[in-house]
Structures are given as C-alpha cells and as structure tokens.
Amino acid sequence: MSQPADDTTSGDEMPQPPDPEPTEPTTPTDPDPVPETPTGDAITWEPHTWYAITYACLTAGCPNQNVVGSAPMFYSNDGQTKNIRVIDSACNKQSKILTATKLNPQPEEE
C-alpha cells in the first residue's frame, strides 16, 4: 500500500502568506468640482426676512473648496447684499451664496 501525499510543512517551516498585490501610490484628492450657480437674476433679498440658503467656498486651497453647504434659517438683515455674508470656518473667507428660498411662513419674532 502506498501512503497519501503529505501537504504539511516540516515543524521548522512556517507557511508564508502570498505576496500582497502592488498598490498604486496615493495622491492628494482634487477639490470637488465647482458647484453650479443657478443662471438668471441675482438673488433679491427682502429686508428682515428669513431664508433657506445653499453656499460654497470657492477659495483655492481651502479644505471646503467647492463643498456645498446649507443653512435652513438665514436672516437677511437690512436686505443689502453688502451686509449678507457667509464666512467659511476653515479659511475665514467669504463663501458664495448659491441659492436662497424665502421661508413661508416666516418664523415668529420673539
């Protein structure tokens, strides 16, 4: 009678795991694509009014560059564009307001 083949290794040899597949070197990720700005007229702000807005920082090199954020309650102050701002928390630069939707109904004054 013949003996079956023995697939085990000798006591001193440890089985070696297969070589890992080569991986591509990681590269820094590109910033998100520039968000689309709605075409048409600029936002017309009514004074002392609440809006829901979307915004994005367009500053090159900012960690939040081209990342669209939202603010469900945003106050228009006196309605003048120069006084309506969103500042990015990472780079401290002004973000672009992409959309604004007037809240209906408006929150009650306190």
C-alpha positions in Angstrom: 0.0 0.0 0.0 1.2 3.5 -0.8 0.9 6.4 1.6 -1.1 9.5 0.8 0.9 12.6 -0.1 1.6 14.8 2.9 0.9 18.6 2.2 2.1 19.7 5.6 5.3 21.5 6.1 8.0 20.3 8.5 7.9 21.5 12.1 10.5 24.3 11.5 8.9 25.9 8.4 6.0 28.3 8.7 3.7 28.7 5.7 4.3 32.1 4.1 1.3 34.3 3.2 1.1 35.2 -0.5 2.7 38.4 -1.6 0.3 41.3 -1.4 -0.8 42.8 -4.7 1.0 46.0 -5.5 -1.0 49.1 -4.8 -0.9 52.4 -6.6 0.6 55.3 -4.6 -2.0 57.5 -3.1 -2.2 61.1 -4.4 -4.0 64.0 -2.8 -7.6 64.3 -3.9 -8.6 67.0 -6.2 -11.1 69.5 -4.8 -14.8 68.9 -5.5 -16.0 70.3 -8.8 -17.2 73.9 -8.8 -20.8 73.9 -7.8 -23.3 75.1 -10.4 -24.6 78.6 -9.9 -28.2 79.0 -10.9 -28.5 81.1 -14.0 -30.7 84.1 -14.1 -31.1 87.2 -11.9 -29.0 87.7 -8.8 -30.8 87.0 -5.5 -33.1 89.8 -4.5 -33.1 90.0 -0.7 -36.0 91.4 1.3 -35.0 93.1 4.5 -35.7 91.5 7.8 -36.6 88.1 6.2 -35.6 84.5 6.8 -34.3 82.3 4.0 -33.1 78.8 3.5 -29.8 79.0 1.6 -27.0 76.9 0.0 -23.5 78.2 -0.2 -19.9 77.1 -1.2 -16.4 78.4 -0.5 -14.7 79.0 -3.8 -11.3 79.9 -2.3 -8.4 77.9 -3.9 -6.7 75.7 -1.3 -9.5 75.8 1.2 -10.3 72.3 2.7 -14.0 73.2 2.0 -13.4 74.4 -1.6 -16.5 73.8 -3.8 -18.2 71.9 -1.0 -21.9 72.9 -1.0 -23.3 73.6 2.5 -26.8 74.7 3.6 -28.3 76.9 6.2 -32.0 76.2 6.8 -32.5 79.5 8.6 -30.6 82.5 7.3 -31.6 86.1 8.1 -31.3 88.9 5.5 -30.6 91.7 8.0 -31.3 95.0 6.1 -31.6 93.3 2.7 -28.4 94.9 1.3 -26.1 92.5 -0.4 -23.0 94.0 1.2 -24.4 93.0 4.7 -25.4 89.4 3.8 -22.4 87.1 4.2 -21.4 83.5 4.9 -17.9 83.1 6.1 -16.1 79.7 5.7 -14.9 78.3 9.0 -11.8 76.7 7.6 -10.2 79.6 5.7 -12.2 82.6 7.1 -13.0 83.8 3.6 -16.4 84.7 2.2 -18.4 81.9 0.7 -20.7 82.4 -2.3 -24.4 82.1 -1.7 -25.7 79.8 -4.4 -29.5 79.8 -3.7 -31.9 81.4 -1.4 -35.5 80.4 -0.8 -37.7 82.6 1.3 -39.3 80.7 4.3 -43.0 80.6 4.2 -44.3 81.0 6.8 -41.7 83.3 8.4 -40.7 82.4 11.9 -42.4 84.5 14.6 -40.5 87.4 16.1 -39.5 86.9 19.7 
